[in-house]
Amino acid sequence: MSIFKNLFGSGTDTNFAEMAAAGATIIDVRNPDEFRGGHISGSINIPLGSLSQNISKINKDKPIITCCASGMRSASAKSILTSNGFTQVYNGGGWYGLQNELNK
């Protein structure tokens, strides 16, 4: 699993629970139906396909954790955000696994 986290940009040393407690924004890039089926409390839903159009609604001064179903779309979201000048973006991978990390 750490190979995938390194590949998709979160790394194994990222403490998502500390980041979330400190006010990081969690962006779930799944479609609205997937989001309604379950999501991390407090996360915001911006589907990957509309992320570029909603960049101005995201605070660049706060760390951002992206998540999706498996980590693939959240990796793409991280790439989109970093290419638009965001410097504190982390791929949290699948939302369910991220939720478990946040609740440790």
N, C-alpha and C positions, 0 to 999 in steps of 0.2 A: 504493500500500500504506500509506503514512503516514496517509492520510485514514482508512482503516479502523482503524489502530492508535489514532489520536486519538479516533475515534468510540467504540471499544470500551474505551478507558481505559488503554492502556499508554503511548502517546506515543512519539515517535521518540527521545527522549533517555534512555530507560530502558536501563541496562546490565544485562541479565539475567545475563550471565556473572559480573560482579562481585558481584551480589546472591547468586547461587547459591554462589559461592566463599566468601562471608561467612556462609553458613548458612541462606539463605532456604529455606522449605518449598515444594516444587513439588507442587501438587495437580492431578492429572489427573482431570477430571470425566466422562470417557467411561465407557461401560458396561464391565464386566469382560472381555467377549469382545474388545472393541476394545483394551483395555489389554494383554491377553495377546498380541495380535497385534503389539505393539511399543510401547515407552514409553521415557521418559527414565530412565536409571539413577538410582535414589535417589528417584524421584517416588513419591507415594502415590496410590492409586486410591480416590477417593470419588465415586461416580457422582452427577451433578447431582441426580437425584431423591431421593437420601438425604443430601445435604449438610446440610440443616437439622437432621436428626436426629443428625448427627455433629459439630456445631459444638463441643461440649465437648471433643472429642478433639484440637482444633487449637490450637496455641500462639499466643495473641494477641500475644506479645512479639516474634515473629520475622516478618520480611517473608514474604509469601506470593505466589507466582506461580501463577496458574491457567492450565491449558491443556486443550485438547480436540482435536477433529479439525480444526476450521476457525477457531475463535475465537468462535463464537456461544454455545455452552454455557459457555465460560470467562468470557465477559462477564456472563452470568447469574449464574455462581458468584461473580464479583467483587461484583456487586450484593447478593447474599444475604449475603456475608461483611461487607461494609461496613454493611449495614443491621443487622447483629448486633454492631456495635461494633469490628470490625477496622479498623485505620487504615492499615496498610501492605499493601495488596492491589493486585496488578498483573496485568493480563490479558496472559499470554504468547502468546495466540493458539493456533494449531495446534501440536501437540506436535512434529511433525517439523521445522517451521521453527524452533521454540524450541530444539530439540536442536542444530540447525546453528549457531544463535547462541551456544549454550553451548560449542560445540567450536571456536570461532574462535581 
